[in-house]
Amino acid sequence: MSKGKKFTAAEKHFNEKLEKVNREMKALKEENRKLRERNEFLEKRDASLCESINNLIEDNKKLMEYSNMTDEDLRNAKQRDAALAHICSFAKIGTAMGAMGLKLV
């Protein structure tokens, strides 16, 4: 065999290994992409669940507060909470309008 053929065989062997490595890299990049996508989904779900937990904690605090009240105290607390919810809804509307570039007049 001449030196030219050995070089060609070595070059062919190198190219085969290079293609194999490139295929493996492509597969790993795809797996990485899928894992990042899954991680993003789980982070969003985690944030949503944390918000739900915080809401449940607040609801529990209110219920515990209500359990120690008289009937008159309960009526006053319900009115207070209803008024607060009404104010909060206006604040949310104002925030949404501000985000859209609108101003309350």
C-alpha positions, 0 to 999 in steps of 0.5 A: 500500500502506498502512503496516499492510501493510508492517508485516505483511510485515516482521513475516512476514519477521521470523517466517520468519527467526526460524523458520529460526534456530530450526530451525538452532539445534535442528539444532546442539543435536542435533549437539552432543548427538551429539558429546558422546555420542560424546566420552563414549564415546571418553573411556571407551574411552581410559580402558579402553585406558590400563588395558590398556596399563598391564597389558601394561607390568606383564606385560612387566616381570614377563616381563623379570624372569623371563627373568633368573632361575634355575629356583629363582628362577622357582618362588619368584617364581611362588609370590610372585605367586600369593600376591599375586594371592590377597591382591589378590582378597580386597582387591577383595572387601573393597572391593566389600563396603564399597561395598555397606555390608557389613563383614568380620567 
